[in-house]
Amino acid sequence: MAAQALSSQREIRRRNLSRVLYAVAEQGPSSRAAVAARLGLTRTAVSTLVDELLGSGLLTEQGPTPPDGGPGRPGTALALTDRGPCGLGAEIGVDHLAVCAVDVRGQVRARGEIGSAGRNSEPGVVLARLRRLVDEVAAQACELGLSPAAVAVAVPGLVARGTSTVVHAPNLGWHDTDIAPALTKMGTNTRSGSETALPTEAAGKPLPLIVDNEANLGALAELWLDSGRVPRDFVHVSAEVGIGAAVVLDGELLRGNRGFAGEIGHVPVRPDGPRCACGGQGCLEQYAGEPALLHAAGIAADGPRDAALAALRDRAASGNERALRALEEAGTALGLALAGAVNLLDPSALVLGGVLARFAPWLRPSLERELMGRTAAPGALPELLVSGLGTDGPLLGAAHAAVRGVLDDPLSYRAGIGG
């Protein structure tokens, strides 16, 4: 009984420490009194929690501030630190690798990106490049007084729930690939050329590693970074070479039994259509994926990706009939697939991300037309929103997922640094 009571007390303390951190994150610099009022805790309790967080280096004290903005004895403004822990987010794309470091305030402090021919490349080669890029960005973060707390990687494929194994990534050609060994083993320090522990290792131990589908992390980025506009129930659909979706219900990501929920790119919209890399036929990706869009518009997809997408946008903006027809057909295919999701899930909103966000003005008319004609429930359709994160959603979602572990469980972070 005593052990249970101690465990319960520790859990309450952990939860309240986390609540204080999130309160300061949401309010900005705040006095102890303001935090206590927001959380419904006594000032004494909040002061004790704040002292612990100050000792952990997660909070800092700034100048005096009137309590609650009113008259009276000034309080001391509390703010999240701009040093200390950060999250490393990484993205494996078909044609690029990207890494960024985000501090506990949610600010991007370091970033790196390189081109990488990922399609049908050996996983070991791609992951070795990613490891070097992760360590370069981690080193940049360390020079800013930051210390990586975890690494999260966004991948364009199915990830077995609770593991670091990419079960199937058709656009990379990967099967049953565990990416943890490449990101956690000892490597060569790029500065000294010696075999040594790199910034992704703390006290000789690998950092916690999170691996998730890029659409899932993109959806979490929408939820966390644009919560004033995006509701707590939505379907997020994004495209690059492939198309992925993620479902958020009441603020929680729907993962499915094995963690494979959201593969909307492989929903057949025309069962007699062309063969897909997944083995199916007539999948959504064959009509609304990036290569399909470019091919239908008559634009070569074997050159620089950004240049090809810019050409498609320019042609659409100038009224090029072939480009407009390609985008209309892609919108129609999206509408067919999303109508099924709307009928099944009844979300409050649909969010277009990635390349879909860039071409939303031309996709929207045919997409909405299909939704209107195929949605069974009466009344208004779900709100159709365009992501403000552009193509950075999965990368930002990964970095924030890594750093939020500190905000969610400051006790474990403190234990990790010897507090």
Secondary structure, 3 states (H helix, E strand, C coil): CHHHHHHHHHHHHHHHHHHHHHHHHHHCCECHHHHHHHHCCCHHHHHHHHHHHHHCCCEEEEEEECHHHCCCCCEEEEEECCCEEEEEEEEECCCEEEEEEEECCCCEEEEEEEECCCCCCCHHHHHHHHHHHHHHHHHHHHHCCEEEEEEEEEECCEECCCCCEEEEECCCCEEEEECHHHHHCCEECCCCCCEECCCCEECCEECCEEEEEHHHHHHHHHHHHCCCCCCCCEEEEEECCCEEEEEEECCEEECCCCCCCCCHHHCECCCCCCECCCCCECECHHHHCHHHHHHHCCCCCCCCHHHHHHHHHHHHHCCCHHHHHHHHHHHHHHHHHHHHHHHHHCCCEEEEEEHHHHCHHHHHHHHHHHHHHHCCCCCCCCEEEECCCHHHHHHHHHHHHHHHHHHHCHHHHHHHCCC
